[in-house]
Amino acid sequence: MLVNNTLAKAVRFALIGGAASVAITSAAAFAEEADGAKVERIEVTGSRIKRTDLESATPVTVLSSEEMAKQGFTTIQDALESLTSTTGAMTTQSVHGFTPAASSISLRGAGASRTLTLINGKRLNQYPKPAGGTDNFVDTANLPMEAVARIEVLQSGASAVYGADAVGGVVNIILKDDFEGVALKYRHGDTTEGGGGSDRIALSLGASSDRGNVSTFIEFTDNERLRASDREVFGLHTDKVPYSEYSAYSSYGARIAGGPKGNTVAGSIPMERCIAEGYLWIPEKNLCGFDRSAWRDLAPESSRFISSTNFTYELSDDLSFVGRMDYAKAQSTTRIEPMAVDNYTVTVAGDQITLGVDLDPSLTKTFNKSTGLGGDFANAADGEYYYVRRLHEFSNRSGETNTQNFFFTAGLEGVIADSYNWDASVNYGRTELDIFSSGYASVGSMFSYLSQGENGVSMLKPMTAEEVANTSYSPFERAQSTQKNVQANISGTAFELPAGDADFAFGAEYTKQDYETDTDSESKKGNILSRGGSSGAGERSYWATYLEMRMPVLEDLVVDAAVRYDRYSDFGGNLTPQVAIEYRPIDELLVRGTIGKVFRAPDMHRVYGDATKGFATVIDFKKCQELGGTPGKTHPDPTINTVCNELHIDSTTGANKDLKAEEGYTANIGAVWGGESLNASIDVWEWKLDDMVSDISASKAAREYDTYASMITRDETGTITHINAVAQNLAFQKVRGIDVTAGYGWDINEFGELKLNFNGSYLLKSEGQTDPTAAVDDDLDDGGLPQYRANMVLSWFIEDFEATLGAYHTARMHGSSYKSFKSDSPDFNESDYEVASQTKWNLTAGYNITDGIKVKAGVVNLFNVGPNFDPTDTSWPHYPRSVYNARGREWFVEGEVKF
């Protein structure tokens, strides 16, 4: 032991003495008690130092696999969306978005790109297609449910511990590592309203020896598409949602627009023809329109194969070889309404007409006025006209997304001098994406069709299947992202203090990331009707070193200090400190507090991506008011009606190479009570980012046109034609809130045991500023953000039977466009512009028939609660998709057999 003691002192001196200017990381493994017995230590998310107590200075919510199953959650995304700290989610409901096959969450209002997702403490590869064309994130849709032991959610920033992205919080998925035997599980679920059914088969395999374990988890899931037409009970089967006075059918049916005022040529095809050719006649507008909802999905059809293999092998008593291999393959198909176009112009001048395209001025052809283009303009006065047409002959615009995800980690873990645990690993992740689309035509192919022959073809003429086939264009996109990482950590006792040992964790890591996304050549040029395209490529590397010290200053007072230094290849270096305090005046009470700095380099796609060309539908608030219309209200004049309800414009999102890094802080202070029957906690938290990178949506820019005038392009009439919504640094964003948790257990003798758990999160403040001279925006008042969420879960256990009843409440909130409707008038009624609160109930029950056979059944959304509509949202589906979904009541049955 003399050699070991000497070595221990040497290691301690070298590590602590050499780490004064650096930072932190993981891991002790066992602490010896005075009697020589070993007490296992564990690593709690939020700290790299393993410890014997579970409560730490930063609040952590733990969801075990059993708890997730009891509450009826089918996927990791379902469980994460239920958290009260989740302020928004991107799900597969976003069928019109850039990433309809992926999912993510936002903690504390920080955004998905600032919520760090880990598996066993290791970073995951980012999804190669950014959300909204700008934000990188980790896709939670392809994470393995059956392999999960528990999910630890750190509800506070932790940049000093984990680096960038850990602003809103950290989701750390801990996998099972000691499974033995064979288990087969099957689950079938369906909705009572139809559509959205699902099947999942899971196979678990594990074997152990005296020296190691290998476990493999395989899952296959199949999800049926959920159509908007399946949800007539919620009013979503039609564009004219009965619960929204601002909902309306699309005016893009079949008509000619433009020309001099009062011209009789401009207008819809007749009602009889409109109906016969598959459109929708709108009497109040006296035009041929379209009901888009009949063609739309609320959730896509999808299938996923996921596998995860963990292995551990002891090379010697003090050295182990560990690793993990993950593979996931997924396919998802989204369907939306057919193309709507208004890009083909007709100029009437004397006895000639000229066909043109506003997307490509080089394409023109002139015809005789009386015979050209089917004679549509034979009686037209001189002027500029354009076709408005829903090309329903092309059927749905659909996109098939094929995803492959790989992850591999291998490393060594060991003990030096009986006192210091160390580990080193190499980690590799890669995600590949192929998207094949249909239901589109290129600008050029449609022009060739319209301009064919001596007289051309009317765009109002129904197209045959052969004409559609000859005109169709199938865009495609390919994307990939890769992450390579090497890291090493060591931890143990640094020195002794009168109140106990001071522990440390020290390490370093190097990471290299790259991504590439590319589309077909026509999409990149913006030459696909009703569709944009994005491309870009970038590479970034960074290294970091870190140190964490946990020091018992007094018997009941512990100070945990961490510091991390990151050095980015494109944004330089930054030192990120954090200090946490734990005070235990009595055994049952912990008083805690944490404050730390945050540094975050902008997402790679925001810096290196090319401009993303797209289309948007907005209300031109300024022009609408100038013309005497009311935003969101039907008007008999087609021009006013368009700018006040459904103005189709070009938009640009994407990169800004002049972005600066984000810097700020996170903090929390709270208390935890742990008794025999009652456990409770309360925490007040806050985060702030200066120069926060964000983008302003086209609809927001059009609505707040004075603030965002520099983003808007207007034509000679003053009507919006383009909005440039690229990423930008805002002055600041600050969010503050309070969390409360409580749990109580009752032993009811022969009737078993009851457990009640409550979680609640209340936003005290959420505000930001676009630039130092702008007014500070109150996000809670502006709308679209619920002020609080609360969950209550009651479980009953009696012998081999268990039942769980869960209630999940979301508070009322101002509508997303509340700011535009808000008035100083004494007659203004705030509640008329709010989204109502919602409470959903889940009920599940399970029974262990034998030790190896289990059955379970349940109902999710017991009372078939639908999404609450936003009275200020003029866009379909008129409810906040980041908060609610339209699945309705779901039931499931599940069986598991273990061998």
N, C-alpha and C positions, 0 to 999 in steps of 0.2 A: 504493500500500500504506500510505502514511502515514495516509490517511483511515481505512482499515480498522483499523490499529493503534490509532488514537485511539479509534475506536468500540468496539473490543474492550475497551480499558481502562475506558471509560465503562460498558459493559454489566457488566463484571466487578465494578466498584465498586458499582454500583447493586444488583445481585443479591445479592452476598455481604454487603454492608453492611446491606441491608434484610431479610435472612433470618435474622438471628441468633436470633430467638425462634420460628422456625417449623421446617419439615421438608423432605421430599425428593421427588424423582421423576426420571424418565427422562433420559437420552439424549445422548450424543455420537455421532458416526458414524464419523469417521476421525481417526487420529492420524498426524502427519507424522514420518517418521524423519529423521535428520540429513541423509540424501542426497536428501530431498525426495520419496521414494516413499511412497505412501499404503498404510497397513495397515488393513484393515477391522476395525472393532470390532463386537462383538455384545453384546446385552443378555442376561445370564444371569438366570434366575428367582431372585429373592431380593435383587436389587439393581436400581436404576433407572439405574445408570451403565453405559454400554457400555464394553467392555474387550477386550483382545486375548487374554487367557488364559481358558480355560474353567473351571478350578477356582477356587472361591471359598471364603469363610469358612463358608458354610452348605452342607450336603450336598445335592446335586441329582442325582436319577436321571433319565437321558434315555432314552426309548424312541422310536426312529425308526420310521417307518411300515414300513420293510423288516424291522426286528426284530420288530415286532408280527405281521406276516404270516408270518414264518418260524416263530414259535412257535404258529401256528394260531389266533390270536385273530380273531374275527369282528367284534367291536364294541369301542369304547373301554372300555365297562364290563368286558368280559372281561380286557382288558389291565390295567386298574386293580385288579381283584380279585386279579390274580396278584402284585402287589407285596408284598414281605415287610413293608413298613411299613403295609399295610392290615390293620387289626385287626378289621374287620367290614364287611359290605356289606348294603345293602337292595336286594333284587332283586325281579323279578316272581314269585319263589316265594311272596312274601307275599300269597297270594290272599285271606286273610282280613283284610288290613290296610286302612288308609285310602287307600293309594297303590299298588294292585297293578299299575299300568301304568308306574311310574317306577322309576328305579334311582339309587343313590348309594353312596359309600364313606365309611368313617371311617378317617382316618390317625391313628396314635399313640393310639388309644383316645379321641380327643377328641369323636367323633360327627360325623355328616355335616354338621350345621349349623355346625361349627367347622372344616371343611375347605373352603378357598376354591377355587373352580373358575373359571378364566379362559380366554378365547380371545384369543390375541395380546395378552395382558396386560390385557384389558378384562373387567370383571365381567359376569357373565351374570344374566339375570333369574331370580328364584326361582320354584320350582314353586308354583302357587297353593294346592294342597291340602297341608297340613303332614303330615309323617310322624308316625304315632301320634296324629294330631289336634293336635300341638303344635309340631313342629320344622320350620322352614323349611329348604329345601335346594335345590341345583341338580340338575336331572334330567340324568343322563348318558346316558339311553337315546336321546335325540334329537340327539346330537352327531354330526357327519358324519365317518365313518371314512375315506372316500376322499380327502377334502380335507386330511387331516392330514399334515404333514411330520414332526412329532415331538411327543412329550409330555414336558414337563419337570416333574418332581415334586420340589418343595422339601420335604425331610423335616424341617422345623423351622418354628417359628412365625416370622411376619414382619409383625406388626401395625404396626411402625414404617414399613414399606415400603408395605404394601397396605391397612392399616386393619383393621377388625374382620373376624372369621371366619377369619383366617389363624393359628389356634392350633395345630391338629394338623399343618398343612402347606398347601401350595399346589399345585394341579394347573393347569399352564399349557399349553394346547393350542395349538401353533404350526401355522398353516395354510400350505399351499403358496401362494406368491405370484408364481411365475414360470413356471407351466406353459404349454407351447406344444404345439399340435397337437390331435389327437383320440384318445382312448383309450376302449375299451369293455371292461368286465370283467364276467364272470358267475361266480357261485359257487353251488354246490349242496351242501348238507350234510344228513345224516340220522343217526339213532342206530341202533345195531345191535339195540336192544331194542324199537324202535318208538316213534312219537310224537316230537314236537319237531323235525321236519325244518324246513329253512330254505332260502330262495332269496334271492340278492341280485344285483341288476343295478346297475352303476355306469357312468356316462358322464362323462368329463372333457373339457372344451373349453377351449382357451387360445389367445390370439393376442397378439403383441407387435409394437411398432413402436419406432422410435428414441426415443420419448418416454414409452412406457408399456406396460402389460400388463393384460389382463383375463382372468380364469380363472373358469370355472363348473364346479361339481362337483354331479352329480345322482345320488342313490341311491334305489333302491326295494328294500325288504326285506319278505319275507313269512314268518312263522313259524307253524308248525303247533302246535296245543295239545299239551301233554304231560299225559296223564291219570295219576292215581295208579294206575289199573288197568293201565297200561302197564308198571309197575315191580314186577311180581311177583317178579322176580329179587332185588330189594332188600327184599321183604316189605312194600312200601308199598300193595299192592292191597287191604289189609284194615286195619280199625281195630286188630285184634288182631295187632300187629307181633310176629313171633316172637322178635325180639331185645330186646324190652322187657317185663319182667314187670309193669310198671305200665300197659301199654297195655290198653285194654278197649273193647268195643263200647259204643255209646251206649245208655243205659237209656231214652232218649226214643224209644220205639216207639209203643205204644198201651196206656194203662192209666189207672186211677183211683187217685189217691194221697190220703193224709190220712185223716181220720176218727179215731174213737177206736181205741185200741190193740186189735188182735185182730179188728177188723171184717172180715168176709169179703167185703164189697162192694169194698173197695179192693183192687186187684190188676190184673194184666194180662188182656187178652183171651186166650182159650185158644190153645194152641200151634198147632192146625190152622188156626184162623182167622188167627192172626198170620202164618204162612207164606203162606197163600193170599192175604192182602191186601198182600203185598209188604214185610213187615217181616222181622226176624231173631229167631228164638227163641234165648234164651241160657239153656241148661240150668242152669249153675252159679248163676244168679241167679233162675231160675224166672220169668222175665218176658220180655215182648215188647220187643225192642230194635231197633237199627238199625246197619247197617254204613255209615258215612259215606264211607269212602274210595272206594267204588265210584262215588261221585258227584262226587268232587273233582278239580280240576286241580292239577298240580304247577307248571305254567307256562302262561300264557294264550296263546290264539290272538291274533296281532297282525300288523299291517301298518304300514309307515312309508314316507313319502316325505320326503326331505331334500334341500335344495339350498343351496348356498353360492356366492356370487359375490364375488370380490375384484378390486379395480381400483386401478391407480396411473397417474397421468398427470403428467408434468413440465411445469408451467406455464412455468418458466424454469430456468436452471442451478441456482438456489438455492431453488426452491420447487416442491413437488409436491402434487397433490390425490390423496388416498387414501381408500378406503372399503371397506365390506363389507356385503352384504345376505344374510341367512339366512332361510330359510323351512322349516318342518317341519310335517308333518301326520301324525298317527298315530291308529290305532284299535286298541284292545285289549279283548278280552272274557274275563272271568274267570267261572268256574263253581264253585260249592261245593254242598254238600248242601242238601236242602230244609229249610224252617223247622222248628224244634222249639219248641213252645209249652207253657207251664204257667201261663198267665196267667188262665185262666177258672175261677172258683171256684164251688162249689155248697154252699150252706148248707142242711142238713137240720134242720128243726124241726117236730116233730109230723107232720101229714099234708101239709106243704108243703115245697117246695124253692125256693131262690132262687138264680138264676144271676147272677153278678157278674164284674167284671173288676178285678184288682188294679191295673192301669194307669190305670183311669178309674172311680172309685167311683160316678160319677153313672149308670153303665150297670147297671141291675138289672131283673130280671123274675122274678115268682114263678109257680110251676106247682104242679099237683097232684102229690103225691109218687109215686103209683102209675103215672101216665101221662106225666108230664113228662120231657123229655129222653130219650125212647126207653125209659123205664122203668129206666134205669141205677141209680136210687137207690130203687126200690120197696121193697127190703128193708134199706135202710140205717138204721143207728142215727143219732140226732141227732149233729151235729158238722159240722166244716168239711172239705170235700173239694176236690179240684181235678183237672182233666183233664191228663194228660201225653200229648202227641200229636206225632208227626212227620208233618207235612202233605206227604207225598211226592206227593200228587196235583197239587201246584203245580209239580212238577219242580224243577230246579236253581234256586237263587238265583243270578242272573247279573247282571253289570254290564258295560255297554259304555262304555268311556271313549274319548272323542274329544278329541284335543289338537291345538291349533294354536299354533305358536311363531314369533314374528317377532323379528328383530334387525336393526338398521341402524346403521351408524356412518359418519361422513364427517368429514374433517378436512384440515388442511394440515400439511405438514412442510417445514421449511426450514433454511437455514444463515444465521447472522448473522456478518458480519465474518470469514468463512472459518474461524471457530473455535468457534462456538456453534450447536449443533443445537437446534431447537425444534419442538414440535408442539402442535396444538390440535385438539380434536375434539368433536363432539356425538354422543351414543350413546342409542339408544332400543331397549328390549326389552319385549315383551308376550307373555304366555302365556295362552291361553284354554282352558277345560276344560269339557266337558259329559259328564255321566255319566247314563246311562239304565239303570235296574234293572228286573228282572222276577223273578217267583217269590215275590211278597210279598202280604200282605193287611194291611189296616188293622185296628186294634183294633175300631173301630166296625162295619166291614163284616162281620167274623167274628161279632161279637155279634149283628148283625141276622140272620145266617144261623142261628145257634144258637137264637135266641129267636123265630123266626118261628112264626106260627100260635098255636093254643091250647095246644099241648103242647111246642113247640120241637123241636129236633133233637139227637140224641146226637152229641157230638163224636167218638165212636168209630166212627160210621157212615162208610163210604167215601163220598167226594164224587164226584159225576159231573162230567164236563167242563163242563157248563152251570153247575153250582153253583160250580165253581172260577172260571169266567169272570165270574160275577156278583159274586164275593167279592174277586177279585184287585185289587191296587193296585200301580201302577208308580211308584215314587219317582224323583225326578230331582234332580240337583245341578248347579249352574253355578258356576264360579269363574274368576277372572282375577287376574293380577298384572302390574304395569307398573313399569318402571324407566327414569327419564330422567336422563341424566348429561352434564355438560359438564366438560372437563378441559383443562388447558394445562400444558406442561412445557418446561423449557429446561435444557441441560447443556453442559458444556465444562470448560476448565481455569480453575480459580479463581485459583491463584497458583503460583509456582515454589518448590520446596524443593530443598535440596542433592541429595537422592536422586531427584528427579524432579518432575513436575508433580502438583499436587494437583487432582483433578477433583471436580466437584460436579454435582448434579442438584437442581432446584428447581421446584416447581409447586404447583398448586391444583386442586381439583375441587369440584363441587356435584352432589349426587344427591338425587333425589326418588323415593320408592318408595310404592306403594299396592297394596292387595290387597282382594279381596272374594270371599267364598264364601257361597253361599246354597243352601238345599234347599227342597223343597216344604213346604207348611205342615204337613202331617201328620207329616213326619219331624222338623221342628223341635219339635213338641209331644211327640215321643216316642211317637207313636201308630201306629208301624209294627211289626208283630210281628217279633221277632228281629233288629231293626235299630235303630241309632241314627242321629242326624243332627247335622251341625255347621254353623255359620254364623259369620260375623264379617266385619268390615271395619276397615281401618286405613290410616293415612297417616303417613309419616315422611319428613323431609328432613334432610340433614346436609351440612356443608361441611368441607373439610379443606385444610390447607396443609402442605407437607413439604419437607424439605431433607436431602440426603445428601452427605457429604464423604468422599472416598477419598484418604488422605494417605500417601505413602511416607515414613515417619519416618526410616528407614534404607534402605540399598540392598536389604536382604532383609527388611524389616519394614514392613507396610502396616496402617494403622488405617482402618477404615471406620465412620464415625459417622452415624447417622440419627436424625431426630426428626420426629414427625408430631403435628399438633394436629387433633383431630376435634371438631366441635360438632354434637350431635344436637338436633333440635327437641323431643324428649321425654326425653332423659337427660343433657342438659348437655354440658359440654366435658371433654376429657381430653388430656393430653400423654403421648405414647408414645415413649420413647427406645430406642435400640438401639446397641450397640457391637460391632464385629467386628474380629478381629485375624488377619492372615495373616503367617506367618513362614517364610521359605525359607532354612534354613541351607545347603542345597545345591540345585542345580537340580532334582534328582529328588524332593525331599521338601518338602511343604507341611504345616506345623503350623497348625491353625486353631482359632478359638474365637469364640462369639457369645453375647451375653446381651441380652435385650430385655424390655421391659414389654409386657403384653397388656391391652387394654381391649375389652370387647365388650358392646354393648347387647343385651338379650334379643330373641329373634325376635319379629317383629310379632304373629304369631298367638298367642304366649304372653302378650302384653299386651292385644291388642285383640280377640281371638277370643271368641265366645260359648262357653258351656259345651257340650261335645260329649257328647251322651247316647249310650250304647252298652250292650252286653251283654258279659259275660265269664263264662268257666267256670273255677272255682277249686276247690281243695281247702280246706275250712274246717279247717285244722289244729287249731285250739283246740277246736272243737265235736267234731271227730272223736275227739280224744283223751279228751274228757270222756265221750263215749258208749262208750268202750272199743274203738274201732276203730283201724285202722292206716292212716295216709295212703297212698293209692295201692293198697291191698289190697281185694279183693272181700270183701263181707260179706253174709250171708244176709238181714239186716234191711234192707229198701229205704231206710228213712230214714238209717241209718248208712252204707249203701253210697253214697247220694247225697252226703252231706257229706264223705265220705272220698275220693270219686272225681270226681264230676261235678255240682257245685253251680252252677246257672245263676243269675247275679245281675245287677242293674243296675250300671252304672259311669258315672262322669263324668270326663272329661278336659277339658283346655282351658286357658283363660287365667287369669292371676293378675295383676291390675292393680297389685299391691303389690310386684312383683318389682324387685330391684335389679340394676344392671349387674355383670358379671363383671370381676374384675381379677386379674392375676397376672403370671407371667413365663414365658419360654421360654429355654432355654440349651443349648448343645452345645459340646463340645471334641473335637478329633480330629486325625488326620494322614492325608495322602494321599501315596502313592508312585507316581511315573510314570516308568517306564523304557522301554527299547526293546520288550521283550516282556512285562514284568510291570507291571500297574497294580493298586494295592490301596489300600484306605482303611479306617479304623476311626474311629467316632464314638460318643461317649457323650452322650446328650441327656436333657433333663428339661423338663417343663412343669408348672405348677401354676396352678390357678384358685381364688380365694376367691369365695364366694357363687356358685358354679357353678350355673346353672339346669338343673334336671333334673326328671323325673317318675318316680314309683315305679309299677311295673306292679301291676295288681290281684292277680295271682298272687303277687308278691313281698310285697305288703302282707298278704295272707292267710297266707302262710307265716311271716312275721316279725311276727306280730300284736301282740306287746308293743311293738316299736319304732314301729309305724305304727297304733297303736290309734285315734288321732284321725281317721284316714281311714276307719275302718270303722263301718258302721251295722249293728246286729243287731236281730232281732225279739225278741218276748217269750220265746222259747225259747233265745235266745242264738245263733241261727244268722245268718250274714252275709246281708244282703239288698242292701247297696249299698256300693260303695267309691268314695270321692271322690279321684281320682288326678290332681288339677290340678298344674300346674307349681309348683315351689318352689325357693328358693335353698338349696343345700346349704352346709355349712360350708366344705369345700374338696375338691378332687380333685387328686392328684399322680400323675404317671406318669413313670417313668424307664426308659431302655433303652439298648442298645448295638447299633450297626449295623456290619456287616463286608461289604466287597465285595472281589473280586479278579478279575482277568482276565489271561489268558495266551494268547499266540499262537505257533504253530509253523509254520514253513515246511518242508514235507515234500517239497520238490523236485517231481519229476514227478507226485507224488501229490496235489499241491495245497497247501491251507493249512487248518490247524485253529485254532479259537478256542474257549476255554473261559471262561465267566463265572459267578461265584458271587455271590449276594446273600443275606445273612442278617440277621434282626432278632430280638433277644432282649430280653424285658421283664424288667428287674431289679426293678421295683416298680410297683404300681398300687394306690393306696389312696385312700380318701375318708372323709368324715364327714358325716352328715346334719345334725347341729347341734353346736355347741360342747360340749355335755354328753354326746353320744353316743360310743360306742366307735368307734374307727377301723376301718373295714372293709378287709380285704385282698382285693381283687378276684380275685387269682390263686388264693387259697385258697378264696374263696367259690364260684368256679366260673364256667364259661361263657366263659373267656378263654384262648386258647392262649398259652403263654409264649414260644414262638419259631416263626418260619417261615423257611424257607430254600429258595432256588431255585438250580439249576445248569443251565446251557444250553451244549451243545456243538454247534458248527457246523463243517461241512466244505464247502470250496469247491474245485472243480476245473473249470477252464475255464467252460463254460456251465451246469454242474450245481452245485446246492447242497442240502445236507440238514441238518436241525437236530433234535436230540434234547434235550428239556427235562424236567427233574424238578422237581416242586413239592411241598415237604414242609410239613406242618402238625403241630406237636407235640401230644402228649397234653395233656389238660386235665381239670380237675375238672368234673363235671357241673354243669349250671346250678343245681340245687338241692342241691349238695353240702353247703352249710352246714347245711341242715335234717337231713341224714342223718349228719353227722359226729358221732362218739361218742368219749367218753373211755375206752370199754371197751378192754381189752387185746386183745380179739378183733376189733376193728374193722380191716377191710382196706381201705386207701385205694384200691387199684386197682379194687375192685369198684364204685366210684362215679365212675370216670373215663371220658372219651371217648377212644378209642384214637387214636393218631397215624395220619396218612394221607400217602401219597406218590402223586401222579399223574404220568403220563408222557405227553408229547406228541411225536409224530414227524411231521415234514413234509419234503417234497422238492420242488424246483422245477427247471425246465429252460428255458433261453432257446433256443427253436427258431431264431429270428432276432432281430435287434435290436428288431423290433416285435411279436413273438409270444412269449408266455410261458405256460407251463402249470405248475400246482402241484397237489399232492394231499397229504393228511395224515390222521392219526388223532389226535384229542384224547381223552385218557384211554385210553391204549392198552390197559391191562389191565382196563378196565371196572370201575374202583373205584367203589363206591357210598358214600353218606354213612355216617359212623360214628355209631351210635346213642348217645344219652345215657341211661345207666341210671337217672338221677335225674329225667328229664323225663317228667312224667305226661301231657303234652299232645301231640297229633298234630302233626307226623309223628315226634316223638321224636328228632329230631336238630337241631343248631343251624343254622338256615337262613341265618344271617348268615355262616357259615363254609363250609358244604358245600352241594352240590346233588345232585339225583338224576337228572341227565341220562344218566349212564353213558357208554359209549363212543360217540363221534361220528366220522364220517368226512366228508371234503369233497373236492371237486374244483373247480378254478378255472382259468379261461382268460382271458387278456388280449391284446387286439390294439391296437396303437398305429399311428396313421396320421401 
